Amino acid sequence: MRRRGGATGRRASRRRAVELLYEAAQRETDPVTLLAERVGAPEVEPVGDYTVTLVEGVAARRERIDELLSEHAQGWSLSRMPPVDLAILRLGVYELLWAADVPDPVAIDEAVGLAKELSTDDSPRFVNGVLGRIGSIADRLRAVL
């Protein structure tokens, strides 16, 4: 049975979304296509509703998300970022700007937590810095989306 809502369910959904976004980038394939392959596939772990929402949301807004990351990741080009960090940042920006039911501090904290869990020792600080800069102007950005 699939869990819905709740911090634990959403945390697991975020982690799964990052894994799918990362895998799609590594395979140079569309994340929504990869997601479609995984949904309902009997040999893989079920994909929850929130994971689907996140992957589809990031994919649909990737160009704008990447523009924001390029603008606010001081001294870092997207190609220079560790791929896991880039997947986490894309997810974080999506939740900051387009997930109305996720408070900004939660979006940032969850992304930092994923960086602690999945990436390098320096990644949580990097993710926090980039998302913090975007979060500080999130209201203004949402007004023009």
Secondary structure, 3 states (H helix, E strand, C coil): CCCCCCHHHHHHHHHHHHHHHHHHHHHCCCHHHHHHHHCCCCCCCCCCHHHHHHHHHHHHCHHHHHHHHHHHCCCCCHHHCCHHHHHHHHHHHHHHHHCCCCCHHHHHHHHHHHHHHHCCCCHHHHHHHHHHHHHCCHHHHHHCC
